[in-house]
Amino acid sequence: MERWRLGLVDGRPLPASPWPGLAARYCTAASWREVAYLFWLGGIAPVAYWVFLLLLLLDLGMITSPWLAGDADPVVIWRPIESTGEAIPYAIVGVLLLPVFWYAAGLLAAVQATVARWALAWPVDAAALREVARSRTRLVGAYEAERRRIERDLHDGAQPRLTSLTLQLVWPGWTYPRTPPPPDRSPWRTTRRGA
């Protein structure tokens, strides 16, 4: 039943209950977490829901107090209210508290879902977590080695060629002759061949 209710609030799937027999039911940590969740459902959750319900009924009484104050008997919220004029501020406060109750209902459901997920989900496999951490470390190491290789290749290969090309293009002693040189001795052809 609780797995179904948790599915309404939290869409992530839960593993199926793995209990093959009664003896195995009381020998694992997961089973004792389910027992703790049973105490939560039997002791703490009902108290929280009853307090929420009583506060909601009090709020509804505050909202309806202007209509109820016209009767022969006074309405009692914190003190007796005998006229509609005395009840109007209570009604305004009651209407302003409705979003607070809406938020509190969502918070109560979220707390219930968090406790249910803690109790009904499988325990975390420590060996699997260690393997994930090791795999991430290996991945970061491989990435760093590849980055260093690319940096070394760039430094040893392309950088000297680019420097040589730059020097050929901006060499200070390089002047343009007034007459064009023969096609095979052009400085631009030499530079293009070097690039």
C-alpha positions as CSV (number, residue, x, y, z in Angstrom):
1,M,0.0,0.0,0.0
2,E,2.8,2.4,0.9
3,R,4.7,1.7,-2.3
4,W,1.5,2.7,-4.2
5,R,1.1,5.9,-2.1
6,L,4.8,6.8,-2.6
7,G,4.3,6.4,-6.4
8,L,1.6,9.1,-6.3
9,V,4.1,11.7,-4.7
10,D,7.5,10.5,-6.0
11,G,7.6,8.9,-9.5
12,R,10.9,7.2,-9.1
13,P,10.5,3.4,-9.1
14,L,11.1,1.3,-6.0
15,P,12.5,-2.2,-6.1
16,A,10.1,-5.0,-5.4
17,S,10.0,-6.5,-1.9
18,P,12.6,-9.3,-1.8
19,W,11.3,-11.3,1.2
20,P,11.4,-15.0,0.5
21,G,10.2,-16.1,3.9
22,L,9.5,-15.0,7.4
23,A,12.9,-15.8,8.8
24,A,14.7,-13.6,6.2
25,R,12.2,-10.8,7.0
26,Y,13.8,-10.1,10.4
27,C,17.5,-10.7,9.5
28,T,18.3,-7.7,7.3
29,A,18.7,-4.0,7.9
30,A,16.0,-3.2,5.3
31,S,13.4,-5.1,7.3
32,W,14.2,-3.2,10.4
33,R,13.9,0.0,8.5
34,E,10.4,-1.1,7.5
35,V,9.6,-1.8,11.1
36,A,10.8,1.8,11.9
37,Y,8.6,3.1,9.1
38,L,5.6,1.1,10.7
39,F,6.2,3.0,13.9
40,W,6.4,6.2,12.0
41,L,3.0,5.4,10.3
42,G,1.5,4.3,13.6
43,G,2.8,7.0,15.9
44,I,4.2,10.2,14.4
45,A,2.3,10.5,11.1
46,P,-1.2,10.3,12.6
47,V,-0.4,12.9,15.1
48,A,0.9,15.2,12.4
49,Y,-2.1,14.7,10.2
50,W,-4.5,15.2,13.2
51,V,-2.8,18.5,14.1
52,F,-3.0,19.6,10.5
53,L,-6.7,18.7,10.3
54,L,-7.5,20.6,13.6
55,L,-5.7,23.7,12.4
56,L,-7.5,23.5,9.1
57,L,-10.9,23.2,10.8
58,L,-10.0,26.2,13.0
59,D,-9.1,28.1,9.8
60,L,-12.4,27.1,8.2
61,G,-14.2,28.2,11.4
62,M,-12.4,31.6,11.1
63,I,-13.5,32.0,7.5
64,T,-17.2,31.1,8.2
65,S,-17.4,33.1,11.4
66,P,-19.2,36.1,9.9
67,W,-22.0,33.9,8.8
68,L,-22.1,32.0,12.1
69,A,-21.9,35.1,14.3
70,G,-25.5,36.2,13.5
71,D,-27.0,33.3,15.4
72,A,-28.2,33.5,19.0
73,D,-25.1,31.7,20.3
74,P,-21.7,33.5,20.1
75,V,-18.9,31.9,18.0
76,V,-15.8,31.1,20.0
77,I,-12.5,31.1,18.2
78,W,-10.1,32.6,20.8
79,R,-12.7,34.7,22.5
80,P,-16.5,34.9,22.0
81,I,-17.5,36.7,18.9
82,E,-21.1,38.1,19.1
83,S,-21.4,40.2,16.0
84,T,-20.5,40.0,12.3
85,G,-18.3,43.1,12.6
86,E,-16.1,41.3,15.2
87,A,-15.9,38.3,13.0
88,I,-14.7,40.0,9.8
89,P,-11.0,40.3,10.9
90,Y,-11.0,36.6,11.7
91,A,-12.4,35.8,8.3
92,I,-9.7,37.9,6.6
93,V,-6.9,36.1,8.6
94,G,-8.5,32.8,7.8
95,V,-8.5,33.5,4.0
96,L,-4.9,34.7,4.2
97,L,-3.9,31.4,6.0
98,L,-5.3,29.2,3.2
99,P,-2.1,29.3,1.1
100,V,-0.1,28.5,4.2
101,F,-2.2,25.4,4.8
102,W,-1.9,24.4,1.1
103,Y,1.9,24.7,1.4
104,A,1.9,22.8,4.8
105,A,-0.1,20.0,3.1
106,G,2.5,19.7,0.4
107,L,5.3,19.8,3.0
108,L,3.6,17.1,5.0
109,A,3.3,14.9,1.9
110,A,6.9,15.5,1.0
111,V,8.1,14.5,4.5
112,Q,6.0,11.4,4.3
113,A,7.4,10.5,0.9
114,T,11.0,11.1,2.1
115,V,10.6,8.9,5.1
116,A,8.9,6.2,2.9
117,R,11.7,6.4,0.3
118,W,14.2,6.0,3.1
119,A,12.4,3.0,4.6
120,L,11.3,1.2,1.4
121,A,14.2,1.7,-0.9
122,W,17.1,-0.7,-1.0
123,P,20.2,0.2,1.1
124,V,23.0,1.8,-0.9
125,D,25.6,-0.7,-2.1
126,A,28.9,0.6,-0.8
127,A,31.0,-1.6,-3.2
128,A,29.1,-0.2,-6.2
129,L,29.7,3.4,-4.9
130,R,33.4,2.7,-4.5
131,E,33.6,1.3,-8.1
132,V,31.8,4.4,-9.4
133,A,34.3,6.6,-7.6
134,R,37.3,4.6,-9.0
135,S,35.9,4.7,-12.5
136,R,35.5,8.5,-12.2
137,T,39.1,8.7,-11.0
138,R,40.3,6.7,-14.0
139,L,38.2,8.8,-16.4
140,V,39.7,12.0,-15.0
141,G,43.2,10.5,-15.2
142,A,42.7,9.5,-18.8
143,Y,41.3,12.9,-19.7
144,E,44.3,14.6,-18.1
145,A,46.8,12.3,-19.9
146,E,45.0,13.1,-23.3
147,R,45.1,16.8,-22.5
148,R,48.8,16.6,-21.8
149,R,49.5,14.7,-25.0
150,I,47.6,17.2,-27.1
151,E,49.4,20.1,-25.4
152,R,52.8,18.4,-26.1
153,D,51.9,17.7,-29.7
154,L,50.8,21.3,-30.2
155,H,54.0,22.5,-28.6
156,D,56.3,20.2,-30.5
157,G,54.6,20.2,-33.9
158,A,52.5,23.2,-34.9
159,Q,54.0,25.9,-32.7
160,P,57.5,25.9,-34.3
161,R,56.0,25.9,-37.8
162,L,53.8,28.9,-36.9
163,T,56.7,30.7,-35.4
164,S,58.8,30.1,-38.5
165,L,56.0,31.3,-40.8
166,T,55.5,34.5,-38.7
167,L,59.2,35.2,-38.9
168,Q,59.1,34.8,-42.6
169,L,56.2,37.2,-43.0
170,V,57.5,40.0,-40.7
171,W,61.2,39.7,-41.2
172,P,62.6,43.3,-40.8
173,G,65.2,43.1,-43.6
174,W,62.6,42.0,-46.1
175,T,61.9,44.7,-48.7
176,Y,59.9,44.8,-51.8
177,P,61.8,45.4,-55.0
178,R,60.6,48.1,-57.3
179,T,60.5,45.7,-60.2
180,P,58.6,42.4,-59.7
181,P,60.9,39.5,-59.3
182,P,60.7,36.5,-61.7
183,P,57.8,34.2,-60.8
184,D,60.1,31.4,-59.4
185,R,61.9,33.8,-56.9
186,S,58.9,35.7,-55.4
187,P,59.1,36.0,-51.6
188,W,55.4,35.3,-51.4
189,R,55.8,32.0,-53.2
190,T,58.5,31.0,-50.7
191,T,56.2,31.9,-47.8
192,R,53.3,30.0,-49.2
193,R,55.5,27.0,-49.7
194,G,56.6,27.3,-46.0
195,A,53.0,27.4,-44.8
